[in-house]
Amino acid sequence: MKAKVYVTLKKSIADPQGTAIQNALGKLGYSNVEEVRIGKLIELDLGDVSEGEAEAQLVKMCEGLLANTVIEEYKYEII
């Protein structure tokens, strides 16, 4: 079973990388871009587990290692 985990900064946390990219896009003529937020995509192959077990493992992985839940939020999809 495969999964994708998306980790992004919480909306209340400033995103300097996103701001830098937004500014660069503006200089390239894309002035209509109102906000850019940067995140991570983590792809996992969980092997032969049930969907319920995969979901339980993903939550533990995200809470324990993949996301800093103080400043980041995460979502995942099981493929």
PDB file of N, CA, C and O in Angstrom:
ATOM      1  N   MET A   1       0.845  -1.169   0.000  1.00  0.00           N
ATOM      2  CA  MET A   1       0.000   0.000   0.000  1.00  0.00           C
ATOM      3  C   MET A   1       0.892   1.234   0.000  1.00  0.00           C
ATOM      4  O   MET A   1       1.894   1.290   0.712  1.00  0.00           O
ATOM      5  N   LYS A   2       0.522   2.205  -0.792  1.00  0.00           N
ATOM      6  CA  LYS A   2       1.311   3.442  -0.898  1.00  0.00           C
ATOM      7  C   LYS A   2       0.536   4.601  -0.302  1.00  0.00           C
ATOM      8  O   LYS A   2      -0.695   4.599  -0.272  1.00  0.00           O
ATOM      9  N   ALA A   3       1.281   5.594   0.173  1.00  0.00           N
ATOM     10  CA  ALA A   3       0.665   6.773   0.772  1.00  0.00           C
ATOM     11  C   ALA A   3       1.484   8.007   0.429  1.00  0.00           C
ATOM     12  O   ALA A   3       2.691   7.942   0.196  1.00  0.00           O
ATOM     13  N   LYS A   4       0.791   9.122   0.407  1.00  0.00           N
ATOM     14  CA  LYS A   4       1.445  10.419   0.250  1.00  0.00           C
ATOM     15  C   LYS A   4       1.089  11.260   1.469  1.00  0.00           C
ATOM     16  O   LYS A   4      -0.069  11.331   1.879  1.00  0.00           O
ATOM     17  N   VAL A   5       2.109  11.893   2.036  1.00  0.00           N
ATOM     18  CA  VAL A   5       1.920  12.770   3.192  1.00  0.00           C
ATOM     19  C   VAL A   5       2.318  14.175   2.762  1.00  0.00           C
ATOM     20  O   VAL A   5       3.400  14.386   2.215  1.00  0.00           O
ATOM     21  N   TYR A   6       1.436  15.126   3.015  1.00  0.00           N
ATOM     22  CA  TYR A   6       1.693  16.528   2.697  1.00  0.00           C
ATOM     23  C   TYR A   6       1.860  17.281   4.011  1.00  0.00           C
ATOM     24  O   TYR A   6       0.977  17.247   4.867  1.00  0.00           O
ATOM     25  N   VAL A   7       2.993  17.962   4.169  1.00  0.00           N
ATOM     26  CA  VAL A   7       3.288  18.710   5.390  1.00  0.00           C
ATOM     27  C   VAL A   7       3.471  20.176   5.011  1.00  0.00           C
ATOM     28  O   VAL A   7       4.273  20.505   4.137  1.00  0.00           O
ATOM     29  N   THR A   8       2.723  21.050   5.672  1.00  0.00           N
ATOM     30  CA  THR A   8       2.823  22.489   5.420  1.00  0.00           C
ATOM     31  C   THR A   8       2.837  23.249   6.743  1.00  0.00           C
ATOM     32  O   THR A   8       2.396  22.745   7.776  1.00  0.00           O
ATOM     33  N   LEU A   9       3.350  24.459   6.683  1.00  0.00           N
ATOM     34  CA  LEU A   9       3.308  25.311   7.866  1.00  0.00           C
ATOM     35  C   LEU A   9       1.868  25.694   8.170  1.00  0.00           C
ATOM     36  O   LEU A   9       1.059  25.877   7.261  1.00  0.00           O
ATOM     37  N   LYS A  10       1.558  25.813   9.444  1.00  0.00           N
ATOM     38  CA  LYS A  10       0.232  26.288   9.824  1.00  0.00           C
ATOM     39  C   LYS A  10       0.053  27.709   9.306  1.00  0.00           C
ATOM     40  O   LYS A  10       1.027  28.448   9.163  1.00  0.00           O
ATOM     41  N   LYS A  11      -1.182  28.090   9.027  1.00  0.00           N
ATOM     42  CA  LYS A  11      -1.466  29.423   8.476  1.00  0.00           C
ATOM     43  C   LYS A  11      -0.952  30.540   9.382  1.00  0.00           C
ATOM     44  O   LYS A  11      -0.600  31.614   8.896  1.00  0.00           O
ATOM     45  N   SER A  12      -0.904  30.300  10.684  1.00  0.00           N
ATOM     46  CA  SER A  12      -0.465  31.338  11.621  1.00  0.00           C
ATOM     47  C   SER A  12       1.050  31.508  11.654  1.00  0.00           C
ATOM     48  O   SER A  12       1.549  32.427  12.304  1.00  0.00           O
ATOM     49  N   ILE A  13       1.784  30.648  10.972  1.00  0.00           N
ATOM     50  CA  ILE A  13       3.251  30.690  10.947  1.00  0.00           C
ATOM     51  C   ILE A  13       3.720  31.356   9.652  1.00  0.00           C
ATOM     52  O   ILE A  13       3.279  30.995   8.561  1.00  0.00           O
ATOM     53  N   ALA A  14       4.612  32.325   9.787  1.00  0.00           N
ATOM     54  CA  ALA A  14       5.166  33.008   8.611  1.00  0.00           C
ATOM     55  C   ALA A  14       5.940  32.010   7.748  1.00  0.00           C
ATOM     56  O   ALA A  14       6.587  31.096   8.261  1.00  0.00           O
ATOM     57  N   ASP A  15       5.863  32.202   6.437  1.00  0.00           N
ATOM     58  CA  ASP A  15       6.536  31.314   5.491  1.00  0.00           C
ATOM     59  C   ASP A  15       7.500  32.146   4.636  1.00  0.00           C
ATOM     60  O   ASP A  15       7.134  32.576   3.542  1.00  0.00           O
ATOM     61  N   PRO A  16       8.736  32.379   5.125  1.00  0.00           N
ATOM     62  CA  PRO A  16       9.674  33.224   4.383  1.00  0.00           C
ATOM     63  C   PRO A  16      10.030  32.669   3.006  1.00  0.00           C
ATOM     64  O   PRO A  16      10.247  33.446   2.076  1.00  0.00           O
ATOM     65  N   GLN A  17      10.094  31.357   2.854  1.00  0.00           N
ATOM     66  CA  GLN A  17      10.376  30.783   1.532  1.00  0.00           C
ATOM     67  C   GLN A  17       9.230  31.084   0.577  1.00  0.00           C
ATOM     68  O   GLN A  17       9.457  31.444  -0.578  1.00  0.00           O
ATOM     69  N   GLY A  18       8.011  30.936   1.054  1.00  0.00           N
ATOM     70  CA  GLY A  18       6.849  31.249   0.235  1.00  0.00           C
ATOM     71  C   GLY A  18       6.834  32.706  -0.185  1.00  0.00           C
ATOM     72  O   GLY A  18       6.527  33.029  -1.333  1.00  0.00           O
ATOM     73  N   THR A  19       7.168  33.588   0.755  1.00  0.00           N
ATOM     74  CA  THR A  19       7.212  35.021   0.460  1.00  0.00           C
ATOM     75  C   THR A  19       8.273  35.332  -0.585  1.00  0.00           C
ATOM     76  O   THR A  19       8.038  36.129  -1.493  1.00  0.00           O
ATOM     77  N   ALA A  20       9.445  34.704  -0.461  1.00  0.00           N
ATOM     78  CA  ALA A  20      10.522  34.923  -1.433  1.00  0.00           C
ATOM     79  C   ALA A  20      10.094  34.468  -2.825  1.00  0.00           C
ATOM     80  O   ALA A  20      10.371  35.150  -3.812  1.00  0.00           O
ATOM     81  N   ILE A  21       9.432  33.338  -2.910  1.00  0.00           N
ATOM     82  CA  ILE A  21       8.967  32.850  -4.209  1.00  0.00           C
ATOM     83  C   ILE A  21       7.870  33.754  -4.765  1.00  0.00           C
ATOM     84  O   ILE A  21       7.845  34.042  -5.961  1.00  0.00           O
ATOM     85  N   GLN A  22       6.976  34.195  -3.905  1.00  0.00           N
ATOM     86  CA  GLN A  22       5.917  35.118  -4.349  1.00  0.00           C
ATOM     87  C   GLN A  22       6.530  36.399  -4.927  1.00  0.00           C
ATOM     88  O   GLN A  22       6.097  36.882  -5.973  1.00  0.00           O
ATOM     89  N   ASN A  23       7.535  36.941  -4.243  1.00  0.00           N
ATOM     90  CA  ASN A  23       8.200  38.149  -4.732  1.00  0.00           C
ATOM     91  C   ASN A  23       8.900  37.904  -6.076  1.00  0.00           C
ATOM     92  O   ASN A  23       8.837  38.738  -6.979  1.00  0.00           O
ATOM     93  N   ALA A  24       9.565  36.754  -6.191  1.00  0.00           N
ATOM     94  CA  ALA A  24      10.248  36.423  -7.445  1.00  0.00           C
ATOM     95  C   ALA A  24       9.239  36.249  -8.578  1.00  0.00           C
ATOM     96  O   ALA A  24       9.487  36.693  -9.699  1.00  0.00           O
ATOM     97  N   LEU A  25       8.110  35.611  -8.298  1.00  0.00           N
ATOM     98  CA  LEU A  25       7.075  35.462  -9.324  1.00  0.00           C
ATOM     99  C   LEU A  25       6.535  36.817  -9.769  1.00  0.00           C
ATOM    100  O   LEU A  25       6.253  37.027 -10.949  1.00  0.00           O
ATOM    101  N   GLY A  26       6.393  37.731  -8.812  1.00  0.00           N
ATOM    102  CA  GLY A  26       5.952  39.087  -9.152  1.00  0.00           C
ATOM    103  C   GLY A  26       6.922  39.768 -10.101  1.00  0.00           C
ATOM    104  O   GLY A  26       6.506  40.440 -11.045  1.00  0.00           O
ATOM    105  N   LYS A  27       8.224  39.594  -9.852  1.00  0.00           N
ATOM    106  CA  LYS A  27       9.240  40.183 -10.721  1.00  0.00           C
ATOM    107  C   LYS A  27       9.246  39.551 -12.108  1.00  0.00           C
ATOM    108  O   LYS A  27       9.678  40.173 -13.079  1.00  0.00           O
ATOM    109  N   LEU A  28       8.766  38.317 -12.196  1.00  0.00           N
ATOM    110  CA  LEU A  28       8.684  37.627 -13.491  1.00  0.00           C
ATOM    111  C   LEU A  28       7.378  37.936 -14.222  1.00  0.00           C
ATOM    112  O   LEU A  28       7.115  37.399 -15.298  1.00  0.00           O
ATOM    113  N   GLY A  29       6.562  38.809 -13.624  1.00  0.00           N
ATOM    114  CA  GLY A  29       5.334  39.217 -14.289  1.00  0.00           C
ATOM    115  C   GLY A  29       4.069  38.546 -13.788  1.00  0.00           C
ATOM    116  O   GLY A  29       2.987  38.798 -14.319  1.00  0.00           O
ATOM    117  N   TYR A  30       4.181  37.707 -12.787  1.00  0.00           N
ATOM    118  CA  TYR A  30       3.015  37.015 -12.237  1.00  0.00           C
ATOM    119  C   TYR A  30       2.497  37.763 -11.001  1.00  0.00           C
ATOM    120  O   TYR A  30       2.465  37.214  -9.900  1.00  0.00           O
ATOM    121  N   SER A  31       2.100  39.002 -11.198  1.00  0.00           N
ATOM    122  CA  SER A  31       1.690  39.842 -10.081  1.00  0.00           C
ATOM    123  C   SER A  31       0.335  39.438  -9.504  1.00  0.00           C
ATOM    124  O   SER A  31      -0.050  39.921  -8.439  1.00  0.00           O
ATOM    125  N   ASN A  32      -0.381  38.573 -10.183  1.00  0.00           N
ATOM    126  CA  ASN A  32      -1.672  38.126  -9.686  1.00  0.00           C
ATOM    127  C   ASN A  32      -1.555  37.073  -8.580  1.00  0.00           C
ATOM    128  O   ASN A  32      -2.555  36.761  -7.933  1.00  0.00           O
ATOM    129  N   VAL A  33      -0.365  36.518  -8.346  1.00  0.00           N
ATOM    130  CA  VAL A  33      -0.177  35.516  -7.297  1.00  0.00           C
ATOM    131  C   VAL A  33      -0.256  36.218  -5.952  1.00  0.00           C
ATOM    132  O   VAL A  33       0.587  37.057  -5.633  1.00  0.00           O
ATOM    133  N   GLU A  34      -1.255  35.879  -5.172  1.00  0.00           N
ATOM    134  CA  GLU A  34      -1.514  36.573  -3.909  1.00  0.00           C
ATOM    135  C   GLU A  34      -0.834  35.946  -2.706  1.00  0.00           C
ATOM    136  O   GLU A  34      -0.577  36.633  -1.717  1.00  0.00           O
ATOM    137  N   GLU A  35      -0.536  34.654  -2.770  1.00  0.00           N
ATOM    138  CA  GLU A  35       0.126  33.993  -1.641  1.00  0.00           C
ATOM    139  C   GLU A  35       0.792  32.719  -2.127  1.00  0.00           C
ATOM    140  O   GLU A  35       0.274  32.024  -3.001  1.00  0.00           O
ATOM    141  N   VAL A  36       1.952  32.424  -1.547  1.00  0.00           N
ATOM    142  CA  VAL A  36       2.658  31.174  -1.821  1.00  0.00           C
ATOM    143  C   VAL A  36       3.025  30.568  -0.480  1.00  0.00           C
ATOM    144  O   VAL A  36       3.572  31.247   0.389  1.00  0.00           O
ATOM    145  N   ARG A  37       2.724  29.299  -0.316  1.00  0.00           N
ATOM    146  CA  ARG A  37       3.100  28.552   0.887  1.00  0.00           C
ATOM    147  C   ARG A  37       3.906  27.341   0.424  1.00  0.00           C
ATOM    148  O   ARG A  37       3.525  26.666  -0.533  1.00  0.00           O
ATOM    149  N   ILE A  38       4.999  27.072   1.092  1.00  0.00           N
ATOM    150  CA  ILE A  38       5.881  25.970   0.737  1.00  0.00           C
ATOM    151  C   ILE A  38       5.639  24.802   1.692  1.00  0.00           C
ATOM    152  O   ILE A  38       5.373  25.005   2.876  1.00  0.00           O
ATOM    153  N   GLY A  39       5.732  23.593   1.174  1.00  0.00           N
ATOM    154  CA  GLY A  39       5.545  22.410   2.009  1.00  0.00           C
ATOM    155  C   GLY A  39       6.405  21.261   1.528  1.00  0.00           C
ATOM    156  O   GLY A  39       7.280  21.429   0.679  1.00  0.00           O
ATOM    157  N   LYS A  40       6.140  20.090   2.086  1.00  0.00           N
ATOM    158  CA  LYS A  40       6.878  18.881   1.731  1.00  0.00           C
ATOM    159  C   LYS A  40       5.876  17.819   1.286  1.00  0.00           C
ATOM    160  O   LYS A  40       4.755  17.752   1.790  1.00  0.00           O
ATOM    161  N   LEU A  41       6.294  17.007   0.349  1.00  0.00           N
ATOM    162  CA  LEU A  41       5.561  15.817  -0.052  1.00  0.00           C
ATOM    163  C   LEU A  41       6.438  14.624   0.285  1.00  0.00           C
ATOM    164  O   LEU A  41       7.595  14.552  -0.130  1.00  0.00           O
ATOM    165  N   ILE A  42       5.877  13.687   1.044  1.00  0.00           N
ATOM    166  CA  ILE A  42       6.610  12.480   1.419  1.00  0.00           C
ATOM    167  C   ILE A  42       5.823  11.292   0.878  1.00  0.00           C
ATOM    168  O   ILE A  42       4.652  11.114   1.213  1.00  0.00           O
ATOM    169  N   GLU A  43       6.460  10.486   0.047  1.00  0.00           N
ATOM    170  CA  GLU A  43       5.816   9.297  -0.512  1.00  0.00           C
ATOM    171  C   GLU A  43       6.334   8.068   0.222  1.00  0.00           C
ATOM    172  O   GLU A  43       7.539   7.904   0.411  1.00  0.00           O
ATOM    173  N   LEU A  44       5.420   7.217   0.628  1.00  0.00           N
ATOM    174  CA  LEU A  44       5.775   6.030   1.402  1.00  0.00           C
ATOM    175  C   LEU A  44       5.185   4.785   0.763  1.00  0.00           C
ATOM    176  O   LEU A  44       4.056   4.807   0.273  1.00  0.00           O
ATOM    177  N   ASP A  45       5.943   3.710   0.767  1.00  0.00           N
ATOM    178  CA  ASP A  45       5.419   2.396   0.406  1.00  0.00           C
ATOM    179  C   ASP A  45       5.327   1.622   1.712  1.00  0.00           C
ATOM    180  O   ASP A  45       6.349   1.284   2.309  1.00  0.00           O
ATOM    181  N   LEU A  46       4.115   1.342   2.155  1.00  0.00           N
ATOM    182  CA  LEU A  46       3.891   0.723   3.462  1.00  0.00           C
ATOM    183  C   LEU A  46       3.815  -0.798   3.395  1.00  0.00           C
ATOM    184  O   LEU A  46       3.567  -1.450   4.409  1.00  0.00           O
ATOM    185  N   GLY A  47       4.021  -1.355   2.235  1.00  0.00           N
ATOM    186  CA  GLY A  47       3.974  -2.807   2.119  1.00  0.00           C
ATOM    187  C   GLY A  47       2.540  -3.324   2.154  1.00  0.00           C
ATOM    188  O   GLY A  47       1.594  -2.611   1.819  1.00  0.00           O
ATOM    189  N   ASP A  48       2.404  -4.563   2.560  1.00  0.00           N
ATOM    190  CA  ASP A  48       1.111  -5.246   2.539  1.00  0.00           C
ATOM    191  C   ASP A  48       0.416  -5.113   3.898  1.00  0.00           C
ATOM    192  O   ASP A  48       0.488  -6.015   4.732  1.00  0.00           O
ATOM    193  N   VAL A  49      -0.254  -3.980   4.106  1.00  0.00           N
ATOM    194  CA  VAL A  49      -1.015  -3.759   5.346  1.00  0.00           C
ATOM    195  C   VAL A  49      -2.438  -3.345   4.971  1.00  0.00           C
ATOM    196  O   VAL A  49      -2.697  -2.909   3.850  1.00  0.00           O
ATOM    197  N   SER A  50      -3.335  -3.489   5.911  1.00  0.00           N
ATOM    198  CA  SER A  50      -4.716  -3.070   5.666  1.00  0.00           C
ATOM    199  C   SER A  50      -4.786  -1.549   5.661  1.00  0.00           C
ATOM    200  O   SER A  50      -3.876  -0.872   6.139  1.00  0.00           O
ATOM    201  N   GLU A  51      -5.871  -1.024   5.119  1.00  0.00           N
ATOM    202  CA  GLU A  51      -6.028   0.431   5.082  1.00  0.00           C
ATOM    203  C   GLU A  51      -6.092   1.012   6.491  1.00  0.00           C
ATOM    204  O   GLU A  51      -5.526   2.074   6.748  1.00  0.00           O
ATOM    205  N   GLY A  52      -6.767   0.336   7.391  1.00  0.00           N
ATOM    206  CA  GLY A  52      -6.848   0.800   8.781  1.00  0.00           C
ATOM    207  C   GLY A  52      -5.487   0.837   9.454  1.00  0.00           C
ATOM    208  O   GLY A  52      -5.159   1.794  10.154  1.00  0.00           O
ATOM    209  N   GLU A  53      -4.697  -0.208   9.240  1.00  0.00           N
ATOM    210  CA  GLU A  53      -3.354  -0.248   9.817  1.00  0.00           C
ATOM    211  C   GLU A  53      -2.467   0.824   9.200  1.00  0.00           C
ATOM    212  O   GLU A  53      -1.680   1.466   9.895  1.00  0.00           O
ATOM    213  N   ALA A  54      -2.600   1.014   7.886  1.00  0.00           N
ATOM    214  CA  ALA A  54      -1.824   2.054   7.208  1.00  0.00           C
ATOM    215  C   ALA A  54      -2.152   3.418   7.782  1.00  0.00           C
ATOM    216  O   ALA A  54      -1.257   4.223   8.040  1.00  0.00           O
ATOM    217  N   GLU A  55      -3.435   3.679   7.982  1.00  0.00           N
ATOM    218  CA  GLU A  55      -3.848   4.967   8.528  1.00  0.00           C
ATOM    219  C   GLU A  55      -3.296   5.169   9.936  1.00  0.00           C
ATOM    220  O   GLU A  55      -2.808   6.253  10.258  1.00  0.00           O
ATOM    221  N   ALA A  56      -3.366   4.150  10.768  1.00  0.00           N
ATOM    222  CA  ALA A  56      -2.833   4.249  12.132  1.00  0.00           C
ATOM    223  C   ALA A  56      -1.330   4.506  12.108  1.00  0.00           C
ATOM    224  O   ALA A  56      -0.825   5.320  12.881  1.00  0.00           O
ATOM    225  N   GLN A  57      -0.612   3.811  11.218  1.00  0.00           N
ATOM    226  CA  GLN A  57       0.831   4.018  11.114  1.00  0.00           C
ATOM    227  C   GLN A  57       1.149   5.426  10.633  1.00  0.00           C
ATOM    228  O   GLN A  57       2.070   6.066  11.142  1.00  0.00           O
ATOM    229  N   LEU A  58       0.393   5.909   9.656  1.00  0.00           N
ATOM    230  CA  LEU A  58       0.650   7.249   9.121  1.00  0.00           C
ATOM    231  C   LEU A  58       0.486   8.316  10.188  1.00  0.00           C
ATOM    232  O   LEU A  58       1.307   9.227  10.288  1.00  0.00           O
ATOM    233  N   VAL A  59      -0.563   8.211  10.982  1.00  0.00           N
ATOM    234  CA  VAL A  59      -0.768   9.188  12.056  1.00  0.00           C
ATOM    235  C   VAL A  59       0.407   9.161  13.027  1.00  0.00           C
ATOM    236  O   VAL A  59       0.920  10.214  13.407  1.00  0.00           O
ATOM    237  N   LYS A  60       0.834   7.972  13.429  1.00  0.00           N
ATOM    238  CA  LYS A  60       1.970   7.859  14.356  1.00  0.00           C
ATOM    239  C   LYS A  60       3.246   8.415  13.734  1.00  0.00           C
ATOM    240  O   LYS A  60       4.011   9.109  14.403  1.00  0.00           O
ATOM    241  N   MET A  61       3.481   8.113  12.446  1.00  0.00           N
ATOM    242  CA  MET A  61       4.675   8.623  11.760  1.00  0.00           C
ATOM    243  C   MET A  61       4.661  10.143  11.694  1.00  0.00           C
ATOM    244  O   MET A  61       5.669  10.794  11.965  1.00  0.00           O
ATOM    245  N   CYS A  62       3.523  10.695  11.336  1.00  0.00           N
ATOM    246  CA  CYS A  62       3.420  12.147  11.201  1.00  0.00           C
ATOM    247  C   CYS A  62       3.572  12.838  12.549  1.00  0.00           C
ATOM    248  O   CYS A  62       4.300  13.822  12.677  1.00  0.00           O
ATOM    249  N   GLU A  63       2.884  12.316  13.544  1.00  0.00           N
ATOM    250  CA  GLU A  63       2.943  12.922  14.877  1.00  0.00           C
ATOM    251  C   GLU A  63       4.323  12.771  15.517  1.00  0.00           C
ATOM    252  O   GLU A  63       4.760  13.638  16.275  1.00  0.00           O
ATOM    253  N   GLY A  64       5.009  11.659  15.207  1.00  0.00           N
ATOM    254  CA  GLY A  64       6.280  11.381  15.857  1.00  0.00           C
ATOM    255  C   GLY A  64       7.514  11.867  15.133  1.00  0.00           C
ATOM    256  O   GLY A  64       8.543  12.108  15.763  1.00  0.00           O
ATOM    257  N   LEU A  65       7.431  12.022  13.789  1.00  0.00           N
ATOM    258  CA  LEU A  65       8.646  12.341  13.057  1.00  0.00           C
ATOM    259  C   LEU A  65       8.435  13.241  11.846  1.00  0.00           C
ATOM    260  O   LEU A  65       9.169  14.214  11.672  1.00  0.00           O
ATOM    261  N   LEU A  66       7.464  12.943  11.018  1.00  0.00           N
ATOM    262  CA  LEU A  66       7.370  13.604   9.715  1.00  0.00           C
ATOM    263  C   LEU A  66       6.918  15.056   9.782  1.00  0.00           C
ATOM    264  O   LEU A  66       7.261  15.845   8.901  1.00  0.00           O
ATOM    265  N   ALA A  67       6.157  15.424  10.804  1.00  0.00           N
ATOM    266  CA  ALA A  67       5.682  16.799  10.938  1.00  0.00           C
ATOM    267  C   ALA A  67       5.978  17.322  12.338  1.00  0.00           C
ATOM    268  O   ALA A  67       5.857  16.597  13.325  1.00  0.00           O
ATOM    269  N   ASN A  68       6.362  18.567  12.405  1.00  0.00           N
ATOM    270  CA  ASN A  68       6.497  19.252  13.692  1.00  0.00           C
ATOM    271  C   ASN A  68       5.138  19.876  13.969  1.00  0.00           C
ATOM    272  O   ASN A  68       4.840  20.969  13.489  1.00  0.00           O
ATOM    273  N   THR A  69       4.324  19.186  14.738  1.00  0.00           N
ATOM    274  CA  THR A  69       2.927  19.594  14.891  1.00  0.00           C
ATOM    275  C   THR A  69       2.741  20.894  15.669  1.00  0.00           C
ATOM    276  O   THR A  69       1.621  21.397  15.764  1.00  0.00           O
ATOM    277  N   VAL A  70       3.806  21.440  16.220  1.00  0.00           N
ATOM    278  CA  VAL A  70       3.713  22.755  16.861  1.00  0.00           C
ATOM    279  C   VAL A  70       3.536  23.835  15.793  1.00  0.00           C
ATOM    280  O   VAL A  70       2.768  24.778  15.982  1.00  0.00           O
ATOM    281  N   ILE A  71       4.246  23.697  14.673  1.00  0.00           N
ATOM    282  CA  ILE A  71       4.194  24.728  13.630  1.00  0.00           C
ATOM    283  C   ILE A  71       3.690  24.222  12.282  1.00  0.00           C
ATOM    284  O   ILE A  71       3.440  25.014  11.373  1.00  0.00           O
ATOM    285  N   GLU A  72       3.540  22.891  12.150  1.00  0.00           N
ATOM    286  CA  GLU A  72       3.134  22.331  10.869  1.00  0.00           C
ATOM    287  C   GLU A  72       1.833  21.538  11.008  1.00  0.00           C
ATOM    288  O   GLU A  72       1.482  21.047  12.080  1.00  0.00           O
ATOM    289  N   GLU A  73       1.142  21.439   9.884  1.00  0.00           N
ATOM    290  CA  GLU A  73      -0.010  20.558   9.813  1.00  0.00           C
ATOM    291  C   GLU A  73       0.245  19.558   8.695  1.00  0.00           C
ATOM    292  O   GLU A  73       1.068  19.797   7.811  1.00  0.00           O
ATOM    293  N   TYR A  74      -0.457  18.449   8.739  1.00  0.00           N
ATOM    294  CA  TYR A  74      -0.244  17.430   7.726  1.00  0.00           C
ATOM    295  C   TYR A  74      -1.575  16.838   7.297  1.00  0.00           C
ATOM    296  O   TYR A  74      -2.576  16.892   8.012  1.00  0.00           O
ATOM    297  N   LYS A  75      -1.542  16.279   6.117  1.00  0.00           N
ATOM    298  CA  LYS A  75      -2.644  15.468   5.627  1.00  0.00           C
ATOM    299  C   LYS A  75      -2.027  14.354   4.815  1.00  0.00           C
ATOM    300  O   LYS A  75      -0.899  14.474   4.335  1.00  0.00           O
ATOM    301  N   TYR A  76      -2.754  13.287   4.663  1.00  0.00           N
ATOM    302  CA  TYR A  76      -2.221  12.156   3.922  1.00  0.00           C
ATOM    303  C   TYR A  76      -3.317  11.553   3.056  1.00  0.00           C
ATOM    304  O   TYR A  76      -4.510  11.739   3.295  1.00  0.00           O
ATOM    305  N   GLU A  77      -2.871  10.834   2.055  1.00  0.00           N
ATOM    306  CA  GLU A  77      -3.793  10.066   1.234  1.00  0.00           C
ATOM    307  C   GLU A  77      -3.194   8.692   1.025  1.00  0.00           C
ATOM    308  O   GLU A  77      -1.991   8.544   0.807  1.00  0.00           O
ATOM    309  N   ILE A  78      -4.048   7.698   1.097  1.00  0.00           N
ATOM    310  CA  ILE A  78      -3.644   6.326   0.854  1.00  0.00           C
ATOM    311  C   ILE A  78      -4.034   5.991  -0.556  1.00  0.00           C
ATOM    312  O   ILE A  78      -5.180   6.184  -0.964  1.00  0.00           O
ATOM    313  N   ILE A  79      -3.072   5.485  -1.302  1.00  0.00           N
ATOM    314  CA  ILE A  79      -3.297   5.218  -2.733  1.00  0.00           C
ATOM    315  C   ILE A  79      -3.530   3.735  -2.951  1.00  0.00           C
ATOM    316  O   ILE A  79      -3.739   3.303  -4.085  1.00  0.00           O
TER     317      ILE A  79
END
